[in-house]
Amino acid sequence: MNFKKWTTALMLALAVSSCIQDEALNSEAAIDACTGADVQLAHINSDSKEINIYVHKGANLAKQQLLFTLPDGATIKADEHSPNDILNNYDFSNESHSRTFTVTSEDGEWTATYTVKVVPAEMPETFHFEALLPSAGTEYDIFYEFEPGTSTSVSRVAQWSSGNPGYKLTGMTDNRTGYPTQQVTDGYRGNGLKLTTCDTGSFGAMVQMYIAAGNLFIGSFDLANALKDPLRATKFGIQYYKRPIALKGYFKFKAGEVYTDEGEVQKDMKDRFDIYAILYEANENSFMLDGSNSLTSENIVAKAQISEEAAVETDEWTAFELPFEPMNGKEINKLKLQDGKYKLSIVLSSSVKGAYFKGAVGRFGNTGSRRNFLNPFVIGLHQFLIDRSGQLFRIFLLNPKAEIDLAPFQHFGYFVTDFHFLFPVKRSDTGR
């Protein structure tokens, strides 16, 4: 990774004072997460300062409970007050269903304005990988599905998540084609999805995350947790009201030449991709499975997953059809299905063990788009600083023209990315 050279005074002064004086007030102004009674998924784009909040199809947009997770000491306020705004409940019944909120840091010196949009949605019945979500200042692809509803039905909308925001931390690419997850024009029919297992370079070696598997999933990616607890950074699922039968689509796959396990070459090991879908019980709206339990949780009711034998290397589009099989001795309950007590996720990865940093760099999987699949589917950022003890620090933007010498910080064991300054990460939940 290339590090910028900057001059010393400010950074050295803060490093010394942090050891001998009271801790300075937090200078972070950001939204790290958002929850609420109706909130299914909250996609936070720290580059563009846009948040898309997906709520269940019957949600009252005039009374949306939003609980924001902010850095320690920070406050948040709606830029324009609505008469229906009461405590943590906000009115999004305007035509755009969007409002702006300003976060102010604890020290009062920094602000950030976010555009928050609330989207009542239901899962689509097909996925085509044709559309990307426009987002200013975001260099990687964000996949988006939209099927408009009628005058009496809610639109079928889904925003896919991926690990692309985490890969940005590595500094290994400066354009969309270098990211593990990207759109391609040569899908099975129309556009498709390309997943690549990528090297994470010196940054990945530093934090012992040597590869980044291309992935795409229904859920959300918690960037704040990406380095501390990567398995739990991927959160899966959204409310689902139908009985799934099978997961069906087309793929191509070519394995990389060199398989590594946590950075060590493993001879006689061959990589393969993974495709699976899970339907699981979620009696509480806030409950979500994550990378640590998405295939093992006792809440899973049904699972569809490609077998090792079927996940073959091929240069031709190859069909797959994965039936949903009952899990944990459970059956789908009709009443719970109607009440939105189940969540569904689809997960695609270029390396089956990629979440554990096992795989082969340079290989990709393509999933093609096609209509009429069998029920119902196929397949700013703040940067971070890690010290050698594993402590996570948040880095925020300084004057890009400043030149600061990083040499004094080598004695503290810090690693720094360009154009950013450090403060310890602290978070609190607030609805203010």
C-alpha positions as CSV (number, residue, x, y, z in Angstrom):
1,M,0.0,0.0,0.0
2,N,1.3,3.5,-0.8
3,F,1.3,5.8,2.2
4,K,1.2,9.6,1.8
5,K,4.0,11.6,3.5
6,W,2.7,14.4,5.7
7,T,4.4,17.0,8.1
8,T,4.6,16.2,11.9
9,A,3.4,18.8,14.3
10,L,-0.4,18.0,14.7
11,M,-0.2,14.3,14.7
12,L,2.7,14.1,17.1
13,A,1.2,16.6,19.5
14,L,-2.0,14.5,19.6
15,A,-0.1,11.3,20.1
16,V,1.7,12.6,23.1
17,S,-1.2,14.4,24.7
18,S,-3.4,11.3,24.5
19,C,-1.0,9.7,26.9
20,I,-0.8,12.5,29.5
21,Q,-4.0,14.5,29.2
22,D,-7.7,13.9,29.3
23,E,-9.1,12.4,26.2
24,A,-10.1,14.9,23.6
25,L,-13.7,15.2,22.5
26,N,-14.6,12.9,19.6
27,S,-14.4,14.5,16.2
28,E,-16.5,11.9,14.3
29,A,-19.6,12.9,12.5
30,A,-21.2,9.8,10.9
31,I,-24.1,7.4,10.9
32,D,-22.9,3.8,11.5
33,A,-26.3,2.0,11.6
34,C,-30.0,2.5,11.8
35,T,-32.7,0.3,13.3
36,G,-36.4,0.6,13.9
37,A,-39.7,-1.3,14.4
38,D,-40.4,-1.5,10.6
39,V,-36.8,-1.4,9.4
40,Q,-35.8,-4.6,7.5
41,L,-32.5,-3.4,6.0
42,A,-30.5,-0.2,6.2
43,H,-27.9,0.3,3.4
44,I,-25.5,3.1,4.4
45,N,-23.3,4.6,1.7
46,S,-20.6,6.6,3.5
47,D,-19.2,7.8,0.2
48,S,-22.4,9.6,-1.0
49,K,-23.9,10.0,2.5
50,E,-27.0,8.2,1.3
51,I,-29.0,5.8,3.4
52,N,-31.7,3.5,1.9
53,I,-34.0,2.0,4.5
54,Y,-36.2,-0.8,3.5
55,V,-39.3,-1.3,5.6
56,H,-42.0,-4.0,5.5
57,K,-44.7,-3.6,3.0
58,G,-47.4,-2.4,5.4
59,A,-45.3,0.2,7.2
60,N,-46.8,3.6,8.0
61,L,-44.4,6.0,6.4
62,A,-45.8,8.9,8.4
63,K,-44.6,7.3,11.6
64,Q,-41.2,5.7,11.1
65,Q,-39.2,4.9,14.1
66,L,-35.5,5.4,13.3
67,L,-32.8,4.7,15.9
68,F,-29.4,5.8,14.6
69,T,-26.1,4.5,15.8
70,L,-23.6,7.3,16.0
71,P,-20.0,7.9,17.2
72,D,-19.7,8.6,20.9
73,G,-21.0,12.0,21.8
74,A,-22.4,12.8,18.3
75,T,-25.9,14.1,17.9
76,I,-28.3,14.0,14.9
77,K,-31.2,16.3,13.9
78,A,-33.6,16.3,11.0
79,D,-32.9,19.4,8.8
80,E,-36.6,20.2,8.5
81,H,-39.1,19.5,11.3
82,S,-42.4,17.8,10.5
83,P,-45.4,18.2,12.8
84,N,-45.6,14.4,12.9
85,D,-42.0,14.1,14.2
86,I,-42.2,12.9,17.8
87,L,-39.0,11.7,19.6
88,N,-37.5,9.0,17.4
89,N,-40.4,8.8,15.0
90,Y,-40.2,10.7,11.7
91,D,-42.6,11.5,8.9
92,F,-41.5,10.1,5.5
93,S,-44.9,10.4,3.8
94,N,-43.7,13.1,1.3
95,E,-43.6,12.3,-2.4
96,S,-39.9,11.2,-2.4
97,H,-40.1,9.4,1.0
98,S,-36.7,11.0,1.8
99,R,-35.4,13.6,4.2
100,T,-32.0,15.0,5.2
101,F,-30.4,14.6,8.6
102,T,-27.2,16.3,9.9
103,V,-24.8,14.7,12.3
104,T,-22.7,16.9,14.5
105,S,-19.5,15.5,16.2
106,E,-19.1,15.6,20.0
107,D,-16.6,18.5,19.7
108,G,-19.0,20.5,17.5
109,E,-16.4,21.0,14.8
110,W,-17.5,18.5,12.3
111,T,-20.8,17.8,10.5
112,A,-22.1,15.4,7.9
113,T,-25.5,15.6,6.1
114,Y,-27.1,12.3,5.1
115,T,-30.1,11.8,2.7
116,V,-32.3,9.2,4.2
117,K,-34.9,7.4,2.1
118,V,-37.5,5.0,3.3
119,V,-38.6,2.3,0.8
120,P,-41.7,0.1,1.5
121,A,-40.8,-3.1,-0.3
122,E,-41.4,-6.8,-0.9
123,M,-38.8,-9.2,-2.2
124,P,-38.9,-9.6,-6.1
125,E,-39.7,-12.9,-7.6
126,T,-36.8,-12.8,-10.1
127,F,-33.4,-11.3,-10.1
128,H,-31.7,-10.1,-13.3
129,F,-28.5,-8.1,-12.4
130,E,-29.5,-5.6,-15.0
131,A,-29.6,-2.5,-12.9
132,L,-27.1,-0.7,-10.7
133,L,-28.0,1.8,-8.0
134,P,-26.6,5.2,-9.0
135,S,-24.5,6.7,-6.2
136,A,-22.3,9.7,-6.4
137,G,-18.8,9.2,-5.3
138,T,-19.0,5.4,-5.2
139,E,-16.7,3.6,-7.5
140,Y,-17.9,0.0,-7.0
141,D,-21.1,-1.5,-8.3
142,I,-24.2,-1.7,-6.2
143,F,-26.8,-4.1,-7.6
144,Y,-30.5,-3.2,-7.5
145,E,-33.7,-4.9,-8.5
146,F,-37.0,-3.2,-9.0
147,E,-40.4,-4.6,-10.2
148,P,-43.1,-1.9,-9.9
149,G,-46.3,-2.7,-8.1
150,T,-49.9,-2.0,-9.1
151,S,-52.1,0.7,-7.5
152,T,-52.9,-1.8,-4.8
153,S,-49.6,-3.6,-4.3
154,V,-46.2,-2.7,-3.0
155,S,-43.2,-2.6,-5.5
156,R,-40.8,-5.5,-5.4
157,V,-37.5,-4.0,-4.5
158,A,-34.2,-5.4,-3.4
159,Q,-30.8,-3.8,-3.0
160,W,-28.0,-6.4,-2.9
161,S,-25.1,-6.2,-0.6
162,S,-21.5,-7.2,-1.1
163,G,-18.1,-6.9,0.5
164,N,-17.0,-4.2,-2.0
165,P,-17.0,-1.4,0.7
166,G,-14.6,-3.5,2.8
167,Y,-12.3,-4.2,-0.2
168,K,-12.0,-0.4,-0.7
169,L,-10.1,-0.3,2.5
170,T,-7.2,-2.2,0.9
171,G,-6.4,0.5,-1.6
172,M,-5.9,-2.3,-4.2
173,T,-8.0,-0.6,-6.9
174,D,-9.3,2.8,-8.0
175,N,-12.0,1.7,-10.5
176,R,-15.0,-0.6,-10.6
177,T,-13.4,-3.4,-12.6
178,G,-10.9,-4.1,-9.9
179,Y,-13.5,-4.9,-7.2
180,P,-14.4,-8.5,-6.3
181,T,-18.1,-8.0,-7.2
182,Q,-19.1,-6.3,-10.4
183,Q,-21.6,-6.2,-13.2
184,V,-20.7,-7.6,-16.7
185,T,-22.5,-7.3,-20.0
186,D,-22.1,-10.9,-21.1
187,G,-24.5,-12.7,-18.8
188,Y,-26.6,-15.6,-19.8
189,R,-29.1,-13.2,-21.1
190,G,-28.4,-9.5,-20.8
191,N,-26.1,-8.4,-18.0
192,G,-24.7,-10.7,-15.4
193,L,-22.7,-10.8,-12.2
194,K,-19.0,-11.4,-12.0
195,L,-17.5,-12.6,-8.7
196,T,-13.7,-12.6,-8.3
197,T,-11.5,-13.7,-5.4
198,C,-9.0,-10.9,-5.1
199,D,-5.7,-10.4,-3.3
200,T,-5.9,-7.8,-0.5
201,G,-2.2,-6.8,-0.7
202,S,-0.2,-5.4,2.2
203,F,-3.2,-4.2,4.0
204,G,-4.8,-7.6,4.0
205,A,-1.6,-9.2,5.2
206,M,-1.4,-6.6,8.0
207,V,-4.8,-7.5,9.3
208,Q,-4.5,-11.2,8.4
209,M,-7.3,-11.1,5.8
210,Y,-5.3,-12.3,2.8
211,I,-8.0,-12.6,0.2
212,A,-11.4,-11.1,-0.5
213,A,-13.9,-13.4,-2.2
214,G,-16.4,-11.8,-4.5
215,N,-19.8,-12.1,-2.9
216,L,-23.4,-10.9,-3.3
217,F,-26.2,-11.4,-0.8
218,I,-29.6,-10.2,0.4
219,G,-28.8,-8.4,3.6
220,S,-26.5,-5.7,4.7
221,F,-22.7,-5.3,5.1
222,D,-21.5,-3.7,8.4
223,L,-18.4,-1.8,7.4
224,A,-17.7,-0.8,11.0
225,N,-17.3,-4.5,11.9
226,A,-15.4,-5.5,8.7
227,L,-12.0,-5.6,10.4
228,K,-12.9,-6.5,14.0
229,D,-15.3,-9.4,13.3
230,P,-15.7,-10.0,9.5
231,L,-18.0,-13.0,9.9
232,R,-20.6,-10.9,11.7
233,A,-20.1,-8.0,9.3
234,T,-22.3,-9.8,6.7
235,K,-25.9,-9.8,7.9
236,F,-28.4,-11.9,5.9
237,G,-32.1,-11.8,5.2
238,I,-35.2,-9.8,4.7
239,Q,-38.9,-10.5,5.5
240,Y,-40.4,-13.1,3.1
241,Y,-44.1,-14.0,2.7
242,K,-44.0,-16.9,0.2
243,R,-43.1,-20.6,0.3
244,P,-39.9,-21.0,-1.7
245,I,-39.5,-24.1,-3.9
246,A,-36.2,-23.9,-5.6
247,L,-33.3,-21.6,-6.5
248,K,-32.5,-21.8,-10.2
249,G,-30.1,-20.1,-12.6
250,Y,-26.9,-20.4,-14.7
251,F,-23.2,-20.1,-13.9
252,K,-19.7,-20.2,-15.3
253,F,-16.7,-20.9,-13.1
254,K,-12.9,-21.1,-13.3
255,A,-10.8,-21.9,-10.3
256,G,-7.6,-19.9,-9.5
257,E,-4.3,-21.6,-9.8
258,V,-2.9,-21.2,-6.2
259,Y,-5.0,-22.1,-3.2
260,T,-4.1,-20.4,0.1
261,D,-5.2,-20.8,3.7
262,E,-4.7,-17.6,5.7
263,G,-1.9,-16.6,3.3
264,E,-0.1,-20.0,3.2
265,V,-0.1,-22.0,-0.1
266,Q,-1.9,-25.3,0.2
267,K,-0.8,-27.9,-2.4
268,D,-3.4,-30.3,-3.8
269,M,-6.3,-27.9,-2.7
270,K,-8.8,-26.8,-5.3
271,D,-11.2,-23.9,-4.9
272,R,-14.9,-23.9,-5.7
273,F,-17.7,-21.4,-5.5
274,D,-20.9,-21.4,-3.4
275,I,-24.6,-20.6,-4.0
276,Y,-27.2,-21.0,-1.4
277,A,-30.5,-19.6,-0.1
278,I,-31.9,-19.9,3.4
279,L,-35.3,-19.3,4.9
280,Y,-35.2,-18.8,8.7
281,E,-37.4,-17.9,11.6
282,A,-37.1,-14.3,12.8
283,N,-39.8,-13.6,15.4
284,E,-38.2,-10.3,16.2
285,N,-37.7,-7.8,13.3
286,S,-34.2,-7.0,14.4
287,F,-33.0,-10.6,14.4
288,M,-30.7,-11.5,11.5
289,L,-28.3,-14.4,10.8
290,D,-24.7,-13.5,9.8
291,G,-21.6,-15.1,8.4
292,S,-21.0,-17.0,11.6
293,N,-24.3,-18.9,11.7
294,S,-26.0,-18.6,8.3
295,L,-25.6,-22.3,7.6
296,T,-25.7,-23.7,11.1
297,S,-28.4,-21.8,13.0
298,E,-31.3,-23.7,14.5
299,N,-33.6,-21.0,13.2
300,I,-33.1,-22.2,9.6
301,V,-36.3,-23.8,8.3
302,A,-35.3,-24.5,4.7
303,K,-32.1,-24.4,2.7
304,A,-31.1,-24.7,-1.0
305,Q,-27.4,-25.1,-1.7
306,I,-25.3,-26.2,-4.6
307,S,-23.4,-29.4,-3.9
308,E,-19.6,-29.8,-4.2
309,E,-20.2,-32.2,-7.1
310,A,-22.4,-29.7,-9.0
311,A,-20.1,-26.7,-8.5
312,V,-17.9,-27.6,-11.4
313,E,-15.5,-25.6,-13.6
314,T,-17.0,-24.7,-16.9
315,D,-16.5,-22.2,-19.6
316,E,-20.2,-22.6,-20.7
317,W,-23.3,-21.3,-19.1
318,T,-24.4,-24.2,-16.9
319,A,-27.9,-24.5,-15.4
320,F,-28.5,-25.3,-11.7
321,E,-31.7,-26.0,-9.8
322,L,-31.5,-26.2,-6.1
323,P,-34.6,-27.4,-4.2
324,F,-35.3,-26.0,-0.7
325,E,-34.9,-28.8,1.8
326,P,-36.3,-28.8,5.3
327,M,-33.8,-28.1,8.1
328,N,-33.7,-28.8,11.8
329,G,-36.9,-30.8,11.7
330,K,-39.0,-27.7,11.0
331,E,-41.9,-27.0,8.6
332,I,-43.0,-23.7,7.2
333,N,-45.9,-22.4,9.2
334,K,-48.6,-20.7,7.1
335,L,-49.6,-18.2,9.7
336,K,-46.0,-17.2,10.6
337,L,-45.4,-16.8,6.9
338,Q,-48.3,-14.4,6.5
339,D,-47.2,-12.4,9.6
340,G,-43.7,-11.9,8.3
341,K,-42.0,-14.1,10.8
342,Y,-39.6,-15.6,8.3
343,K,-36.6,-14.0,6.5
344,L,-35.0,-15.1,3.4
345,S,-31.5,-14.6,2.0
346,I,-29.6,-15.6,-1.1
347,V,-25.8,-15.8,-0.9
348,L,-23.3,-16.1,-3.7
349,S,-19.5,-16.4,-3.3
350,S,-16.6,-17.0,-5.6
351,S,-14.8,-19.0,-2.8
352,V,-16.8,-21.4,-0.6
353,K,-14.4,-20.8,2.3
354,G,-13.7,-17.1,1.4
355,A,-15.2,-15.9,4.7
356,Y,-12.4,-17.7,6.4
357,F,-9.8,-16.3,4.0
358,K,-9.3,-19.6,2.2
359,G,-9.4,-19.6,-1.6
360,A,-7.6,-19.1,-4.8
361,V,-7.0,-15.6,-6.2
362,G,-7.8,-14.7,-9.8
363,R,-10.7,-16.9,-10.3
364,F,-14.2,-15.8,-11.0
365,G,-17.8,-17.0,-11.1
366,N,-20.4,-15.5,-13.4
367,T,-24.1,-15.7,-12.7
368,G,-26.3,-14.9,-15.6
369,S,-29.6,-13.0,-15.7
370,R,-32.7,-14.7,-16.9
371,R,-36.4,-14.0,-16.5
372,N,-39.1,-16.4,-15.2
373,F,-37.0,-18.4,-12.8
374,L,-38.8,-20.9,-10.7
375,N,-40.1,-19.3,-7.5
376,P,-38.8,-16.8,-7.1
377,F,-35.2,-15.9,-7.8
378,V,-31.7,-16.5,-8.9
379,I,-29.1,-15.5,-8.0
380,G,-17.6,7.8,2.9
381,L,-16.6,5.9,3.5
382,H,-14.6,6.0,6.6
383,Q,-11.3,4.1,6.4
384,F,-9.7,2.3,9.3
385,L,-6.4,2.1,11.1
386,I,-5.3,-1.0,13.0
387,D,-2.5,-1.1,15.6
388,R,-0.4,-4.2,16.2
389,S,-2.4,-5.2,19.2
390,G,-5.5,-5.5,17.1
391,Q,-7.2,-2.3,18.3
392,L,-9.5,-0.7,15.7
393,F,-9.3,3.0,15.0
394,R,-11.5,5.2,12.8
395,I,-9.7,7.5,10.3
396,F,-11.4,10.5,9.0
397,L,-10.5,12.9,6.3
398,L,-8.1,15.8,6.8
399,N,-7.1,18.5,4.4
400,P,-5.9,16.4,1.4
401,K,-3.3,19.0,0.7
402,A,-1.7,18.7,4.1
403,E,1.7,16.9,4.3
404,I,2.3,15.0,7.6
405,D,5.3,12.9,8.4
406,L,4.1,9.5,9.7
407,A,7.6,8.5,11.1
408,P,6.8,9.5,14.7
409,F,3.9,7.1,14.7
410,Q,5.9,4.1,13.9
411,H,6.9,3.9,17.5
412,F,3.2,3.6,18.5
413,G,2.7,0.7,16.1
414,Y,0.1,2.3,13.9
415,F,-0.6,1.6,10.2
416,V,-2.2,4.5,8.2
417,T,-3.8,4.9,4.9
418,D,-3.5,8.0,2.8
419,F,-5.1,11.3,3.5
420,H,-6.7,10.2,6.8
421,F,-6.2,10.9,10.5
422,L,-7.0,8.7,13.4
423,F,-9.2,8.6,16.4
424,P,-10.3,5.7,18.6
425,V,-13.6,4.2,17.5
426,K,-16.5,4.7,19.9
427,R,-20.1,4.2,19.2
428,S,-23.4,4.8,20.9
429,D,-27.0,4.2,20.0
430,T,-29.2,7.3,19.9
431,G,-32.5,8.3,18.4
432,R,-31.8,12.0,18.9
